[in-house]
Amino acid sequence: MLKVLSERSESNGLKTLSERPIRNASHSEAGGSESNGLKPRVRYAPSPTGIPHIGNIRTALFNYLFAKKEDGKFLLRIEDTDQARLVPESIAKIKQSLELLGLAFDEEELYQSKRLDLYKKHLDQLKEKGLAYEDEGAWRFKVEKGKTLAWDDAVHGKVEFKSDVIEDFVIIKSDGYPTYHFANVIDDHETKISHVFRGDEWIPSTPKHLLLYDALGWQPPIFVHLPSILGPDHKKLSKRQGAKSAIEFIEEGYLPEAIVNFLAFLGWAPKDNQEMFSLEDLTNIFSIDRINKNSPIFNLEKLKWFNGQWIKKLDIDDLAGRISKEFPEYSLEKIKEVAPLVNSRIFTLKEFKNIAGFFFEKPQQDQTQNIPITGSALNSVVAIFIDIPETDWVADNLKSQILSFAEKEKIEPKDIYRGIGIAISGSLVTPPLFESLNKLGKDESVARIVEASKKIK
C-alpha cells in the first residue's frame, strides 16, 4: 500500500504519524455512518462576535455536505460564552449567511449561554474526581503528566501530543461562563456529535479536549481539521484579499450558487476535472477523503470566474429577477429584454449597470472624444437611420445598412461601430451593437447619435 509522510510541526510537543496510508476511505476509515451503525451528526458552531467570514462559512458548508451526503443531521450551535466580545446582532447575520447559501440546519439551534447549569454539573463531577481546582474565582482542569494523547485525524492522519507540555487550563471563568474547551466538549457529547469539522488551527487545542473526554468517561468524536485558507501571499487571508462574509459577497453581486461552488474547492476536490457543481451536486459526491491537508489559496479572480459561469447558466427570467433586486429602479420587463445581450459579458450582478445602464438612462459619461469618425459621418448615419421604418428596425437590417455606408464612404466598419456604440452608450465597451440599437429603439438611438455628433469637431 502506498504511504506518505505527514509533515506537521512538532512545536508545542505535537508529533504526527510517521506513515499514513493513502486510502479510498470507506465509512469506517473516513468516519462515515457505518463506523458505529449510526447516522452522523455534525455542528456548525460560530461565536457571535461578528459576521462570519468566508473561511468560517466554508466550515459550515463542509459540515452540511457531509451530513446530507450521509443522511445525517446538520446542527447550529451558537457559542456565546465570551460575553465581553458578544455582538448580539451577529446571531441574525450567522443565520442569514446560512440561509442565503441554502445551508438549512436541522433541529433547534443551541445557545451555550443557556446551558450554564449543565456545565456546572460536569464541573462538579471533575471536582469530585480531584481533577478541577479553584484559582482566583476561576476553575482549572488538572492535567496529568506523562500521558501521550493521540487521535486519527480524518484529514491529517494520526497526531500525537505529550501532556507534559500542557499547563492546567481554565474550564470555568471567574464570570461563571465556561471556556471554549469545556463547553465544546460537553455540548458535542450531549448532542451526540459524531464528527467535528473545524479549522486546523484548533489542532493544538485538541489534546485538551481529549483529556476532558477521558476525564468525563466519554468517547471523543472523529476530528476533521480543515486546512486554513490563505491569501495570494500565502499568509493569513485578509479582508482586502477576500476574508469577507458571504453576505458582503452577495451584496457585491455574487451569486450564492457561485460562492458555494467556489468554497467547496477551497481544500476539497472531486475525482475528475469537473468544476461546476450545484449544492445538490456537491452533496451527492462529497467525501472526507477528498479533503486536502494543504492550505488552499483564496483567488478572487477564480470566484469571479465561477460567478460569471453561473450567471450564464441562469435562465433569463431568473437572472432578470436577480438583477431587478440589485437595481429596482429599472423596469423588470426591460431587464428581461436586455439580459440576453449581457449575460455572457458580466461577472457580477453589479456589473450589469456598467455595461447595460444606458438602456435605462442617458449615458452618465462623455466619451465622444474617443469616437474615431467625424461628426459629418455620424450625421450620415443619422440620415440612414431616420429613413429606416420602425418595422425594419432590426439588428440584421441595421448592420447591412451600415456596412453598405462604410463600403461607399471607404470607412472601416469597426470605426463606425465604435462611433455609434460610444454615441448611444457613453462607453468604450457595449453589448452587441446592432442588437443594442434594436433594444434601445429608433427614436432614442437617433437622438443620442445626434447629440454626440454635435460634440465632435
VOBA-741526 format. One record per residue (C-alpha): x, y, z. Coordinates in steps of 0.05 Angstrom, whole numbers, plus 5000, padded with zeros to 4 digits. Layout:
XYZ;...
END
This chain:
500050005000;502650694982;504351125043;506151845055;509952205109;505852705149;509953345158;506653725214;510954155260;512953865328;512354545362;508654535428;510253795435;505953605375;508152975339;504952665277;504151985248;510551755215;506951385160;499851465138;496551025084;493151375026;486351035021;479851094987;476551175054;470650725069;465650945121;469550605176;476150925154;473651625139;468951655197;462551525159;456051295188;457650555182;463350615233;458450595291;451950405258;449051105268;447751675220;452752235231;451252875269;455453485257;455154205280;456954895257;458955275320;460656005308;461956525362;457257125354;462857635357;461657895287;459257685218;462557015199;467657105144;468156655083;473056165115;468356055173;462655935125;466855425087;466955015152;459355055154;459054825081;463454215093;459354035154;452954095114;455453705054;457853125097;451553095138;446953095077;451152605038;450752115096;443352255111;445452555178;443953185217;447053875210;446254285274;447455015291;450655185358;451855905380;458055925424;456356555462;460356445526;465257025513;460557555540;465758115534;466158035458;458857865445;455558235387;448158045394;446158265324;451357795294;446957195311;441857415259;447657505209;450156805223;443256515207;442556975146;449256735119;446956015122;440156165093;442956565034;447355965015;441855455024;445155115084;438954955125;440454685194;436554135229;433354175297;433154795340;439455205348;443155135414;445855715455;451455565504;449556165548;443155795565;446655165589;450655415648;447454915696;449754345651;456954585652;456654675728;454153955735;460153685698;464854155735;462353845799;463953155771;471053365757;471653665827;469353015858;474852655819;480053155841;481153385770;478954115779;481054645828;479355375840;484355925821;482256645840;474956535822;476256115760;476555355756;482354985724;482954275698;488753895730;492953585674;496052915687;503252905663;506752345626;500852185581;501052105505;494852395473;493552145402;487952145352;486951945280;485152585245;480752475184;484952975144;491852975176;492552255198;494952045267;497052615312;500552535379;501653035435;505152985502;501253215563;507653455596;507454105556;500254255573;499154705633;493054645678;487855035637;481655435655;475055095643;470355575681;472056315680;471156775740;464657045709;461656345714;461756215639;465555605611;471555675565;471155425494;474854785512;469954575566;463354775534;465454495467;466953805495;460553775537;455954025482;458953565429;457752975475;450853185498;448353305426;451652655402;456252985352;459852445312;464652875271;467853545289;469653955228;473854565245;480054945222;486754625233;488855205278;484954805331;489654205326;493954445385;487654505428;485153815413;489553475466;485953885519;479353635493;481752915494;483853005567;476753245583;473452685544;477652185582;476352515650;468852505638;468951795612;466551965542;468451735473;471152315431;468352455362;472152395297;476253025285;476453325215;481353905217;480754325154;486654685123;486855435133;485155875074;491056335056;491556965015;495457014950;501557204991;500956535027;499456885093;493156935134;487457155090;485957905099;479458265086;482458605026;484257924996;477357625008;476357505083;469357805078;462657505096;458157135048;453157695059;458258215034;459957804972;452557734955;451558484965;457258584916;453458194863;456057484873;451056914867;450056424925;451055854876;457856124855;460056234927;458255524947;461655244885;467955654898;468255494973;467754754961;474254774921;477955114978;481154485007;476953954972;476853684901;472453194862;475352574829;475152864759;476453554729;469253804731;468754494763;461454694760;457354394817;450754594848;449654504922;445753874906;451353614861;456453734916;452153384967;451852764923;459352704914;462553004976;467152555017;472152695072;477752305037;477852834982;479753395031;486853625020;491153765082;494954325046;492355025054;488455284993;489655984965;483756464960;483556704888;478457264878;479157214802;477156484807;470956674847;469257184793;470156644740;465356184777;460456764784;460756914710;459556184693;453456154740;450656794712;450856474642;447555844669;441456214697;435256254653;433656964633;427557044677;431556824738;437457274720;432857864707;429457774774;436157784810;438558394771;432058744787;433358654862;440158994852;437059564810;429759634830;429460304793;429959924727;423959624692;423858864701;420958764631;426559184601;431758794641;428858154611;429758444541;436958664554;439658094597;440957624538;445658144509;450058194571;449457534610;455957274579;459657934590;458758064664;462057724723;457658014779;450558274780;453158964798;456758994731;450059004695;449459754706;456359884678;455059534613;447559594605;445560214645;444960624581;438660234563;435260544623;438161234629;442161714586;449761594589;453061894650;459861944616;462162344556;466861924514;465662284449;473062474446;474361744431;469661704371;474261534312;469861824256;467762534240;461462894261;459662914188;460062154183;455662094245;450562554214;450462104153;449061514199;443361924229;440462034160;440761294144;437361114209;431861624201;430061314134;429260614164;421960464181;420460244252;418359554226;425359464196;429059694259;432259014269;439458824280;440958484214;438059054173;441659584214;448259224204;447059144129;445659894121;451960094159;456359614120;453759904055;455260604080;462260404103;463860104035;461160703997;464961214040;471160764047;470960794123;472960204166;466559874192;469659784261;470760534266;463460664251;461360124300;465660444354;462961134339;455660914343;457060504405;460161084443;454661554420;448961124447;452360844510;457461354531;462260774540;468060454502;465059764515;457959574495;453758954486;452958724413;451859384377;446159254329;442158854380;443259434427;440559934376;434459484368;433059454443;434460194453;429560374398;429960814336;428061484367;432661444427;438461174385;437861734334;437262264388;443662034423;447661994359;445362694340;447462954409;454362614402;455462894332;454763604359;460663494405;465463264351;469563804317;
END
